[in-house]
């Protein structure tokens, strides 16, 4: 999906990107919002960062019939608790939206969006987090094809960023 996207640095706004002519940027934003707003409680999951929040979340699962009182729940990290089946169903919805992004959104436009989203213009790691995001969605070859030679605040080669991601994922 090659686009006629035009990008300018807005130096009056710390170097954030002004993007015009993008064809899939709005759709990407919509899909991101959809993904970020998936209600985890519909899957038998809850967030808790204190014992009181845990107790309330657990009682909510019992009340909604997701578990029986006395059943154990799992911790999935980042303060998320619930059933393994619930986590699998939630992750399927997350992955389905990622599949939509891959099918409907231009990887270069995703890079531009994430460049601003991660505030790469003021980040000490340059555009690394935006590149990582595109790599997670599109893989190495498609990412290189989409953004090579068109990056802003380049910090590291795409191959090296990918290798570091793979090393991090193995630990």
N, C-alpha and C positions, 0 to 999 in steps of 0.2 A: 504494500500500500504506500507508494511514494506520494508524498503530498507537496503542495506548493507553499509549505509553511515558511514564514519569515520570522526571524528571531533577532531582536535587538536587546542590548544590555541597557537597563535603566539605571544609569549611574547616580541619579537623584534618589534612587531607592536601593542603595547598597549593591547594585549590580544584578538585581533580580532580572529575569528574562521577561521581555514583552513579546508575546507570541501572537502572530496573526496568520490567517490563512490555514489554520489547522483544521483537518477534516474529522479527526476522531478524538480530539482532546475533551470535548464535552461528554462524549459517550464514556470515555475512560473515567472522568470525574464521577459520572453517575454510577458506574459499576463499582468504583472504590467506595462511594457512599453506601451503596447497597451492601457491600461486603462488611464495612465497618459497623453497620447498624443491624446486623443479624442478631435477633434477640436470643441469647444463649439459653435463657430459661425455657424456651420452647423445646429444647433438646435434652432437658434434664441436667443442665449445667448451671452453675452460679459462681459469682465472684465474691471472694471474702478476703479481707485483710486484717480481720480481728476475730476473736472468738465469738463476739456478739453477731457479726456479719455471717460467720459460718453457721451459727445456730439458726439464724433467720433463714438463710439459704437452704439449709437442710430441711427445716420445717416446711418451707415452700415446696420442695420436691415431694415431701410426704403428702402435703395438702393437694398437690396437683396429680397425685397418683403415679408419679415417676418412679418412686421407690416406696418400700414399706418401712415404717418406723423401726429402727434398729439395723437396717441394711447399711453396709459400709459404702462410702463413696471414695473415689480416687482423687488424688491431687495431680493436676496436669501442669503444674508450674504457673508462674505469673498470677497466682491467686485464683486460679480456675479449678473448681471441684465439680464432681458429678459422676455419672456412670460412663463406663467405657463405650457402651452402645451409643449413648448421647454424644460423646465426643466424636465417634466415627461419623454419625449423621451430620453433626455440625461441620466437621472437616470436609465431608462430601459437598456440602453447600458452598463452602469457601472455595474448594477446588473447581466446582462447576462455574463459579463466577470468574475464576482465573482462566478457565477454558474460554469463556466468552471474551475476556480481555484479549487473549491471544488471537482469537478469530476475528475480532472486530476493531482492534486498536493498533495503530501504527507504532512500532517499537520506538521510533525516534521521538514521536510526540509523547510517549510514555516517559522517555528519558527527560524531555524538557519539563514536563509536569513535575516529575520527581526531583529534578534539579532545584526547582523553586520550592517544592514541598519540604525537602530536606535542608533548605537554605544553604545549598552548596556554595553560593556566591560568597559566603562569609565563613565557611567551614574550613578548618585546618586540613582536612583530608580532601579538599577540592571536590570533585564530582564523584568520588568513590562510592558513596552510598546510593546515588542515583544509578550508577552503572551496575552495582550489585542488584538493585531492584529489577532492572531490565534483564540481567542475567538470570535471576530466579524465574522470571516469567518466560523468557524466550530462548534461553540456552546460549552457549558461547558463539556459535557460528552466526545465528540470526542477529545477535546483539552486535557482533563485529560488523556485519554487513550494514546494519541500520545506523550505527553511530560513529563508526570509524571516520576520523577526519572532521567530525562535526561536533566535537565535545567542547565544553566550556570548563575552565579551571581544571584542566586535565591533571590528574595526580595518579600516575601509575598507568601502565599498559593494561588493556582489557584482559589479556591472557594472564597477567600476574594477579589481577584482582580476582579472576575466576579461580586460579590455583589457591589463593588464600582462602576463598570461600569454601572450596572443597576440603582443605585442611581443617578449617574450623568446624565443618559439618561432621568430620570423623572423630571428634572428641566428645 
